[in-house]
Amino acid sequence: MEMEATQKQVLGRRKMVAHSKQAEKLIFPTARNCFSPWTWSQYPPNPPKAALRTRQAEKGPLLGIAVGFVLPPVLVPNLEDTQQLAYHISIMFFITAAVATVLFILVIIVFREKPPFPPSRAQALIQLKPPEEYSYVQSIVRLLRNTNFVLLIVAYGLNTGCFYALSTLLNRMVIQNYPGEEVNAGRIGLTIVVSGMAGALLSGIWLDKTKTYKQTTLAVYIMSLGGLVAYTFTLSLGHLWVVFVTAGMLGFFMTGYLPLGFEFAAELTYPESEGTSSGLLNVSAQVFGIIFTVAQGKIIDHFGTQAGNLFLCSFLLLGTFITVFIKADLRRQQANLDGEQTRRDVHPALLKQSVSKAGKMHKISSLLARILPFWKTVPLSTR
């Protein structure tokens, strides 16, 4: 009986932690949804390093997730006394509420209501239209008619949903294979997120230089699948340092994929608002994240952690095939190229006009230079 009671308490604690983490996953993308358009808004239209700036802004939420992996095992130790456990959990929640309140106040005080420049060409077009002509619903309908974007919605949802499920059940999977390693489970989560921050930064630099959106997205997707496969088959080997290595490789690509999807979506959906496209991506991620978390939890209960991770691997494989069929219809890049071409076409005409004016001015100045000496010789009385 005591053993059954203890197992129920442990199961209850794990479910509570899982629900808390899933709630975090529901809140996190709501704020992250603003980063792509918001980071653009702090600079003039079409900044040269937009992808890099988006990934720099993404570091904030990812850093918060990293702290969320490390602090809970420290603040909430594995105790058998449920009252003491509840006390430590309440302290953690009060700290979270205090930090969130301070951030909320800073947002009200510091954030500007409207940027000095339109954050993108799409936003500039929206601002030029009268408010009554812009329809959010019609924008969503147009986006859902975009076949390439719909494929990206599904592929992004599969990848991000796997990441949400993996991070939510990470503590449970590690403890099941390495009992008593709650703190190291948090450190493994920290490793996933920190390596993902590095992956996001490097992918942003690569995109700004090469503009190879589909190729980069597909390559990161394939490496995410490879990282999850490696993590799946090394988790139960009994060597915790190997888990750290494979988890870092997994995080570098899987977490790095999250902001990459926003940039690819902005390219495919131009001139629609980036906020609308990223919002649809987050909806897909949340739906798949909830489904995968519940399903993987059930599979782990009945068949073990390896079967649960293989379940996620199968959907990452599906997402890889879907990404292959996405056409690289880079509308935003094409619009930028058209704008540059227009400036090139106008520039020669202006140059010819300026040269013609300069030639006329040179003739006039030469004529004045010839007349002036003669004019000086004329007596003042006859002028």
Salt bridges, closest charged atoms under 4 A:
GLU24 OE2 - LYS25 NZ 3.54
GLU263 OE1 - ARG332 NH2 3.07
GLU267 OE2 - ARG332 NE 2.79
GLU272 OE2 - ARG142 NE 2.57
ASP301 OD1 - ARG172 NH2 1.86
ASP329 OD2 - ARG331 NE 2.91
GLU340 OE1 - ARG344 NH2 3.70
